[in-house]
């Protein structure tokens, strides 16, 4: 039986190469596999969201479990409630937008235009969220309502007019996932890259669950945000890694071709030296 591809199996690039890939960079096969999982799941969730508001288990969870937990924390552990609200802010639109800008400028300052472009493409998370909210909103919303909610006009935000997908979950998945990938991309130490992925997963999960704790979203909304974010993240990462691997492959082929086409140097020996050497033998 053929085994699944190694998540980090790829071309080996020397450490001093300009476009070297870090030790924890995923393979294009693993990234595309994530895309094949995320996109059909997102399609199924969108279809379900268009036909039903919420499922029975979700209603029970958000009615009988979340409100008592929220009330208990506010009453008995108010500092924890403030901490959780602050954690939720790490996935807000303004924070993530500033995060993309800061990390992109940092990549440019380090001379890594490839990573700056990758982070810039990560901002596609915003229009993807807007389109999904517009398409799945029940009751339907107009483009004018959507535009006003984007800029929080009169205190009405996107989550006030449409719940699906959870914007915090979608934005956190793309932003922190790309930041972790950049860390793994620049580091030759596999452990550093894996640590960055673990921190990113912890932040994504924590931010998303806090939105559930605050009653801002249902589980289906969080799942939709994760799937949409994972699909965009995996596509960006796989294309980036394929581009680097292909460039390295072309350079290696060109170097081999140049070596094979270089004629061997021959040293001319005078004829009388050859004859004297033959007589001596």
C-alpha positions, 0 to 999 in steps of 0.5 A: 500500500502506498503511504501518504506523502511526507508533509515536509518531503521536498527538494533539498537546498543547500544552506547558503542558497538564496532561496533555501527552504527551511527544515519544516516547510511543508511539501506541495503534496501535503499542502494540496491535500489540505486544499482537497479537504478544506474546499469540499468541506467549505462547499458543504458548509455553505450549502448547509448554511444556505438551507438551515440556520443552525443545527440542534446540537449547536442550539443546545450548546449555545443555550444551555452551556455557553451562557452559564459558563460566560456568566460564571467567569464574569462573576467569579473570574473577571480578570480572566474574562478581560484576558479572553476578550483581549485574546479575541482582539488578536483576530480582529480585522484591524489587528490582522490588517496591521499585522499583515502590513507590519510583517510585510514591511519587515520582510521587505526590510530583510530583502525578502520580497518573495515573503512580502508578496506572500503576506500581501496575498494573505489579505485575500482573507478579507474579501473572501470573508465578505463574499461568504457573508454576503452569499450566506446571510439569512436574511439576505443583505444588500451590497450597501449593507455589506459596505457599511458593515465593513467599516462598522458604520453606526456600530454595525459590523460584519458579525451583526449582519451575517454570522457565517463564516466566523471572521476571527477564525478565518483571518487568524488561520490565514495570518498566523498560519502565514507568519508560522510558515515564514518562520519555518521558511527562514529557519534551517532548524526543523524544531523552530519551524514546528514550534512556530506551527504549534504556536499558530495552531494554539492562537487560532484555536484560542481566538476561535473558541473565545468567540464561541465563549462570547456567544458571537458565533456558533460552531458551524461558523467557526468551522467555516472560518477554519475551512476557508482560511485553510483553503487559502493558506494551503493554496498560497503555501503550495504555490510558493513552495512549488515556485521555489522548488522549480527555480532550484530544479532549473538552476541545477539542470542548467548547471549540469548542462553547463558542466556536460558541455564544457570540453576537457582541456588538453595539453599539447606535447611536442612530437620530439618529446613523445618520440624520446619518451617512447625510446626511453621505454 
